[in-house]
C-alpha cells in the first residue's frame, strides 16, 4: 500500500514542526529557523515565510493561553510599536533582496554566542535590563528581519536571556511580541501574492503541531532549572549559527560563481580567489615572500598597455 506523497509531506512537516516547537520552547525560540530547510524542500523559498507565519501565529496563541500570567507587558509596549512598520518594510523588500546574505550574517551573529557556553553559573545568570531605546531598536530589527526572512527567534534570544526573565516569562513575552507581528505578516504576504492553497495547508499543519507542542512543554518546563534553560538556549544559538553558515556558504559560492583554489608553485604556493567577475591571487614563495595579484582581462587594457604586456610575453609565466 503506497502513501500519497502529499500526505507524506504533511506528516513530515507535522513531526518536524512538533520537535522544532518543543526544542525552541526549551531553548528560548528558533522553531522557524529549524523549519526553514524542511519547508524549502516543499515550496518556493519566497513562500516559506508565509507558511511559517501562519503556523507560528497559532503557536503563539497557544503559548499565550497557557502562560499568559507570565507576560512582561513593559517589554511588549516598547517592542511592538516599532516592530509592526518594520515588518512591512521587510516583507516588501523580500522580493528584491537576497535572503542568503542575511542568513549568513545571522549565522555569524548566532555563532558569536559561543563564549557564553563556557561561562560559569554566576556569570550566566547575570541580568542586564536595557534602556528603553534599546527595546525600541530590538523591536524594529526583529520586525524587519521577521518580515524579510520569516523566522528570527534565536537571533534575539540573547536579549531575552540577558534581560533576567524566567523561562516561563521568556516564552510568554516572546509569544505576546510575536503574535501581532505574525498576524500583520500574514496580511502583507497575502497582499503581495505569496499565499496560495499549498502554503495555507502547510501553515495549518505547522500550527496544529505547535499547539500540541505547547501542551507538551507545559509539563516539561517545571522540570528544568533556570541555569540549564539558559545553557540550552545558548547552545541552540551556536548550533543554529553553524547550520546557517553551512547551508548558505555553498549556495552563495555557487550563485556568485565563486571559487577558491590553492596551487603549488616553485618553492611555495599560490591561493586564487574568484568572486563573480573578479580574480585575486595571493602567492607565497620562500625566497620572495608574499605577492598580491589581481587579474585584469586583457580586453580592458588600452592599446598602449596591450602592446607593453605582449612585448613581455616571453618573460612571463602566463598572460
Secondary structure, 3 states (H helix, E strand, C coil): CCCCHHHHHHHHHHHHHHHHHHHHHHHCCCHHHHHHHHHHCCCCHHHHHHHHHHHHHHHHHHHHHHHHHHCCHHHHHHHHHHHHHHHHHHHHHCCCCCHHHHHHHHHHHHHHHHHHHHCCHHHHCCCCCCCHHHHHHHHHHHHHHHHHHCCCHHHHHHHHHHCCCCHHHHHHHHHHHHHHHHHHHHHHHHHCCCCCHHHHHHHHHHHHHHHHHHHHHHHHHHHCCHHHHHHHHHHHHHHHHHHHHHHHHHHHHHHCCCEEEEEEECCEEEEEEEECCEEEEEEEECCCEEEEEEECCHHHCCHHHHHHHHHCHHHCCCC
